[in-house]
Amino acid sequence: MNLLFVTEAPGWSGGTNQMLLTARELSKRGHKVVTVCPEGSVLAERAGKAGLPVHLLRVRQDYDVPAALKIKALARELGAQVLHAHHPRAHAVCLIARALGCPVPLAVTRRVIFPIRLNPFSALKYRAPLIDRYIAVCEAAALELEKAGVARERIRVIPSAVELSRWEEARARRDAKPPEGPPRIGLIGHYAPFKGHQVLLRAAKDILQAFPGARFVLAGRGTEQLRPLAEELGVLSQVDILGERSDVPDILAGLHLFAMPSLQEGIATALMEAQTAGLPAVASRVGGIPDVLLDGETGLLVPPDDPGALAKAIVRVLQDKTLAEGFVHKGAERVKKLFALPVVADRLEAAYAELVS
């Protein structure tokens, strides 16, 4: 199949990472995948280094008609069989391309679980019959699409993928040299209020009562902003704020437990990566997290924004080695079965084949 992936994103994110992973995997299978992204974007650079074809296009606004006309022309030139919009502006301009006569079936990915605020423009954007398929990364995202008026038969739930090898190497290092000393509890991900870093910091004092030497490791873009809160809560001396890092597998290899106390979350790829790296996990029961982590079987789920419940669950896992080891084994197996890159690529292929047929 000839596939056209479209994004307006200039920076790097979970969504652009998924575009690169799936484009690379589908290309290995003989499909032609052309990535349309802005000049100077991180995705353009990384896709180019991976040997994937890239077409440079800047989408300046939702209703960028010149960009839509260029996408229409590119689809014709390349003989595209599926047009796949991966981000909000790409969604809008690809829809315009269809309205302007592009005959290629359009798929749109929905990665977030925020409610869709309907006004005349967004109602048109989401309900338009020219969008042939929505790909929701979790059931919670699919539900928000349904609430916005999208018929369920137009939605396919296909999660984000994990490239297992990178994280399995971290597990091998961790198994060969298990982390020693007081427990190290990690939260890896960029800082945003809905990611729940503040919930972990507020849980820290209760955890420190059970494990006085425990350390809390925060890595990700913007985590430096959490320093004042950690100081205000009196736990700064026990917190390692690492900022944005490229050595996440090494960081995971040195942790005892992974925490994801999000207030909102789409599909939890950081959680999948941590489980593949051999870590037990405690996470919030929100969004797409329960799609990944089964409470009491592959980890523990707690109510969102509840530092006491989070602390209690973390202490329980750290105190029960047998429980933690069971979570590690079953968690990694579940990720391998449902979220490994080849598995997700199979499901994408099937969704595209539906559109082509």
C-alpha positions as CSV (number, residue, x, y, z in Angstrom):
1,M,0.0,0.0,0.0
2,N,1.0,3.6,-0.6
3,L,0.5,5.6,2.6
4,L,0.7,9.3,3.3
5,F,1.4,10.2,7.0
6,V,0.7,13.9,7.8
7,T,1.6,16.1,10.8
8,E,2.1,19.8,11.5
9,A,4.2,19.1,14.6
10,P,7.7,20.8,14.7
11,G,8.9,19.2,17.9
12,W,9.2,15.7,19.2
13,S,6.4,14.0,21.1
14,G,4.8,10.6,21.7
15,G,2.7,11.1,18.5
16,T,5.7,11.9,16.2
17,N,7.6,9.0,17.8
18,Q,4.6,6.7,16.9
19,M,4.7,8.0,13.3
20,L,8.3,7.2,13.0
21,L,8.1,3.7,14.5
22,T,5.1,2.7,12.5
23,A,6.4,4.2,9.2
24,R,9.6,2.3,9.7
25,E,7.9,-1.0,10.5
26,L,5.4,-0.7,7.6
27,S,8.2,0.2,5.2
28,K,10.0,-3.0,6.2
29,R,6.9,-4.9,5.2
30,G,7.0,-3.5,1.7
31,H,4.6,-0.6,2.0
32,K,5.6,2.8,0.8
33,V,5.1,5.4,3.6
34,V,5.8,9.0,2.9
35,T,5.9,11.4,5.9
36,V,4.6,14.9,5.4
37,C,6.0,17.2,8.1
38,P,7.4,20.8,8.6
39,E,10.9,21.7,7.3
40,G,13.3,21.7,10.3
41,S,11.1,19.5,12.4
42,V,12.6,16.7,14.5
43,L,10.5,14.2,12.7
44,A,11.9,15.3,9.3
45,E,15.4,14.9,10.6
46,R,14.9,11.5,12.2
47,A,12.8,10.0,9.4
48,G,15.5,11.1,6.9
49,K,18.2,9.5,9.0
50,A,16.1,6.3,9.0
51,G,16.0,6.3,5.2
52,L,12.3,7.1,5.0
53,P,10.9,9.4,2.3
54,V,9.9,12.8,3.7
55,H,7.9,15.6,2.0
56,L,8.3,19.0,3.7
57,L,5.2,21.1,4.3
58,R,4.3,23.7,6.9
59,V,0.7,23.7,8.0
60,R,0.1,27.2,9.4
61,Q,-3.5,26.9,10.6
62,D,-6.4,24.5,10.8
63,Y,-8.0,25.8,7.6
64,D,-4.8,26.2,5.5
65,V,-6.2,25.8,2.0
66,P,-2.9,26.1,0.2
67,A,-1.5,23.3,2.3
68,A,-4.6,21.2,1.6
69,L,-4.1,21.7,-2.1
70,K,-0.5,20.6,-1.8
71,I,-1.6,17.5,0.0
72,K,-4.1,16.7,-2.7
73,A,-1.5,17.1,-5.4
74,L,1.0,15.0,-3.5
75,A,-1.5,12.2,-3.0
76,R,-2.1,12.2,-6.7
77,E,1.6,12.3,-7.6
78,L,2.5,9.4,-5.2
79,G,-0.6,7.3,-5.9
80,A,-1.5,7.4,-2.3
81,Q,-4.1,4.8,-1.2
82,V,-4.6,6.1,2.4
83,L,-4.1,9.5,3.9
84,H,-3.4,9.4,7.6
85,A,-3.6,12.6,9.7
86,H,-1.8,12.2,13.0
87,H,-2.3,15.7,14.7
88,P,-5.1,18.3,14.9
89,R,-4.1,20.7,12.1
90,A,-3.2,17.8,9.9
91,H,-6.7,16.5,10.6
92,A,-8.2,19.8,9.4
93,V,-6.1,20.3,6.3
94,C,-6.5,16.7,5.2
95,L,-10.3,17.0,5.5
96,I,-10.1,20.2,3.3
97,A,-8.0,18.2,0.8
98,R,-10.8,15.6,0.7
99,A,-13.5,18.4,0.3
100,L,-11.5,19.8,-2.6
101,G,-11.7,16.5,-4.4
102,C,-8.9,14.4,-3.1
103,P,-10.3,10.8,-3.6
104,V,-8.0,9.1,-1.1
105,P,-9.6,7.6,2.0
106,L,-8.8,9.6,5.2
107,A,-7.9,8.2,8.6
108,V,-7.4,10.4,11.6
109,T,-5.7,9.4,14.9
110,R,-7.1,10.7,18.2
111,R,-4.4,10.3,20.9
112,V,-5.9,12.4,23.8
113,I,-8.9,11.9,26.0
114,F,-9.8,15.5,26.5
115,P,-13.5,16.3,25.8
116,I,-14.1,17.6,22.3
117,R,-15.6,21.1,22.6
118,L,-18.2,21.3,19.9
119,N,-18.7,24.5,18.0
120,P,-19.8,24.8,14.3
121,F,-16.2,24.4,13.1
122,S,-15.2,21.4,15.4
123,A,-18.6,19.7,14.7
124,L,-17.7,19.9,11.0
125,K,-14.2,18.8,11.6
126,Y,-15.2,15.7,13.6
127,R,-18.5,14.6,12.1
128,A,-17.6,15.1,8.4
129,P,-18.4,12.0,6.4
130,L,-15.3,12.6,4.3
131,I,-13.3,11.2,7.3
132,D,-13.4,7.5,6.6
133,R,-11.9,6.2,9.8
134,Y,-10.8,7.4,13.2
135,I,-8.0,5.5,15.0
136,A,-8.4,6.0,18.8
137,V,-5.4,4.9,20.9
138,C,-7.6,3.7,23.7
139,E,-11.2,3.1,24.7
140,A,-11.4,6.4,26.5
141,A,-10.4,8.3,23.4
142,A,-13.0,6.3,21.4
143,L,-15.6,7.3,23.9
144,E,-14.9,11.0,23.5
145,L,-15.2,10.6,19.7
146,E,-18.6,8.9,20.2
147,K,-19.7,11.8,22.5
148,A,-18.8,14.2,19.7
149,G,-21.1,12.4,17.3
150,V,-18.8,10.0,15.6
151,A,-20.5,6.7,14.8
152,R,-18.7,3.7,16.5
153,E,-18.4,1.8,13.3
154,R,-16.1,4.6,12.0
155,I,-13.7,4.1,14.9
156,R,-11.0,1.5,15.4
157,V,-9.1,1.3,18.7
158,I,-5.4,0.7,17.9
159,P,-3.0,1.5,20.7
160,S,0.4,3.1,20.4
161,A,3.3,0.7,20.0
162,V,6.5,-0.1,21.9
163,E,9.7,-1.1,20.3
164,L,10.6,-3.8,22.8
165,S,14.3,-4.3,22.1
166,R,15.4,-1.0,23.7
167,W,13.6,-1.6,26.9
168,E,14.3,-5.3,27.1
169,E,18.0,-4.4,27.0
170,A,17.3,-2.2,30.1
171,R,15.7,-5.1,31.8
172,A,18.7,-7.3,31.0
173,R,21.0,-4.8,32.6
174,R,18.7,-4.5,35.6
175,D,18.4,-8.3,36.0
176,A,22.2,-8.6,35.8
177,K,22.8,-5.9,38.4
178,P,19.6,-5.2,40.4
179,P,19.4,-1.7,41.9
180,E,20.7,-1.6,45.5
181,G,20.0,0.6,48.5
182,P,16.8,2.4,49.4
183,P,14.0,2.3,46.9
184,R,14.1,4.6,43.9
185,I,10.7,5.6,42.6
186,G,10.6,7.1,39.2
187,L,8.2,9.1,37.1
188,I,9.4,9.6,33.5
189,G,7.6,12.1,31.3
190,H,7.4,15.8,30.4
191,Y,5.9,18.0,33.0
192,A,2.3,19.1,32.7
193,P,-0.1,19.6,35.5
194,F,-2.3,16.7,34.2
195,K,0.7,14.3,34.4
196,G,0.4,14.2,38.2
197,H,4.0,14.9,39.2
198,Q,2.7,17.0,42.1
199,V,0.6,14.0,43.3
200,L,3.8,11.9,43.6
201,L,5.5,14.7,45.5
202,R,2.6,15.0,47.9
203,A,2.7,11.3,48.5
204,A,6.4,11.4,49.2
205,K,6.2,12.1,53.0
206,D,4.0,9.0,53.6
207,I,6.3,6.8,51.5
208,L,9.3,8.2,53.4
209,Q,7.7,7.1,56.7
210,A,7.9,3.5,55.5
211,F,11.2,3.9,53.6
212,P,13.2,6.8,55.1
213,G,15.9,6.7,52.5
214,A,13.6,6.5,49.4
215,R,14.4,8.7,46.5
216,F,12.0,10.1,43.9
217,V,13.4,10.4,40.3
218,L,11.7,12.8,38.0
219,A,12.9,12.9,34.4
220,G,11.4,14.7,31.4
221,R,11.1,18.1,29.8
222,G,10.0,20.8,32.3
223,T,10.5,18.8,35.5
224,E,12.8,21.5,36.8
225,Q,9.6,23.5,37.4
226,L,8.8,21.1,40.3
227,R,11.7,22.2,42.4
228,P,9.7,24.9,44.4
229,L,6.9,22.5,45.2
230,A,9.3,19.8,46.4
231,E,11.0,22.4,48.6
232,E,7.6,23.6,49.9
233,L,6.6,20.1,50.8
234,G,10.0,19.5,52.6
235,V,11.1,16.6,50.3
236,L,13.5,18.3,47.9
237,S,16.5,16.6,49.5
238,Q,14.9,13.2,48.5
239,V,14.0,14.2,45.0
240,D,16.3,13.9,41.9
241,I,15.1,16.3,39.2
242,L,16.8,15.3,36.0
243,G,15.1,17.3,33.3
244,E,15.0,16.1,29.7
245,R,17.2,13.1,29.2
246,S,18.1,10.8,26.3
247,D,19.2,7.9,28.5
248,V,15.8,6.8,29.8
249,P,16.5,3.1,29.6
250,D,19.5,3.6,31.8
251,I,17.4,5.6,34.3
252,L,14.7,2.9,34.4
253,A,17.4,0.2,35.0
254,G,18.2,2.0,38.2
255,L,14.7,2.2,39.6
256,H,12.7,0.0,41.9
257,L,9.2,1.1,40.9
258,F,7.6,3.2,38.3
259,A,4.7,5.6,39.2
260,M,2.2,7.2,36.8
261,P,-0.2,9.3,38.9
262,S,-1.7,11.1,35.9
263,L,-4.9,13.0,36.2
264,Q,-5.6,12.4,32.5
265,E,-3.8,10.1,30.1
266,G,-4.3,8.7,26.6
267,I,-2.4,5.5,26.0
268,A,0.4,5.2,28.5
269,T,3.5,4.4,26.4
270,A,5.9,5.4,29.2
271,L,4.1,2.8,31.4
272,M,4.5,0.1,28.7
273,E,8.2,1.0,28.4
274,A,8.8,0.8,32.2
275,Q,7.0,-2.6,32.4
276,T,9.1,-3.9,29.5
277,A,12.2,-2.7,31.4
278,G,11.2,-4.9,34.3
279,L,9.7,-2.5,36.7
280,P,6.5,-3.0,38.9
281,A,4.1,-0.1,38.4
282,V,1.5,1.9,40.3
283,A,-0.7,4.2,38.2
284,S,-4.0,6.2,38.2
285,R,-7.2,4.7,37.0
286,V,-7.8,7.3,34.3
287,G,-8.0,7.4,30.5
288,G,-6.1,4.7,28.7
289,I,-4.1,3.5,31.6
290,P,-6.5,0.6,32.5
291,D,-6.1,-0.6,28.9
292,V,-2.4,-1.2,29.7
293,L,-2.3,-2.1,33.4
294,L,-4.7,-4.6,34.9
295,D,-5.3,-3.8,38.6
296,G,-3.9,-6.5,40.9
297,E,-2.6,-8.5,38.0
298,T,0.1,-6.4,36.2
299,G,0.3,-3.6,38.7
300,L,-1.9,-1.5,41.0
301,L,-4.4,1.2,40.0
302,V,-5.3,4.1,42.4
303,P,-7.9,6.9,42.1
304,P,-6.5,10.0,40.4
305,D,-5.3,13.0,42.5
306,D,-5.2,10.9,45.7
307,P,-1.6,11.1,47.3
308,G,-2.6,8.9,50.2
309,A,-3.9,6.1,48.0
310,L,-0.8,6.4,45.8
311,A,1.6,6.3,48.8
312,K,-0.2,3.2,50.2
313,A,0.0,1.3,46.9
314,I,3.6,2.2,46.4
315,V,4.6,1.1,49.9
316,R,2.6,-2.2,49.4
317,V,4.5,-3.1,46.3
318,L,7.9,-2.2,47.7
319,Q,7.2,-4.2,50.8
320,D,6.0,-7.3,49.0
321,K,8.8,-8.7,46.8
322,T,6.6,-11.6,45.5
323,L,3.8,-9.3,44.5
324,A,6.3,-7.0,42.7
325,E,7.9,-9.9,40.8
326,G,4.5,-11.1,39.7
327,F,3.6,-7.7,38.4
328,V,7.0,-7.5,36.5
329,H,6.5,-10.8,34.8
330,K,2.8,-10.4,33.9
331,G,3.2,-6.7,33.0
332,A,6.0,-7.4,30.5
333,E,4.1,-10.3,28.9
334,R,1.0,-8.2,28.5
335,V,2.9,-5.4,26.8
336,K,4.6,-7.9,24.5
337,K,1.3,-9.5,23.5
338,L,-0.8,-6.4,22.9
339,F,1.5,-3.4,22.4
340,A,4.7,-4.6,20.6
341,L,5.4,-2.7,17.4
342,P,4.7,-5.7,15.1
343,V,1.4,-6.4,16.8
344,V,0.3,-2.8,16.4
345,A,1.5,-2.7,12.8
346,D,-0.6,-5.7,12.1
347,R,-3.7,-3.9,13.3
348,L,-2.8,-0.7,11.3
349,E,-2.4,-2.8,8.2
350,A,-5.8,-4.3,8.7
351,A,-7.4,-0.9,9.2
352,Y,-5.7,0.5,6.1
353,A,-6.8,-2.6,4.1
354,E,-10.4,-1.9,5.1
355,L,-10.1,1.5,3.6
356,V,-8.4,0.4,0.4
357,S,-10.9,-2.3,-0.3
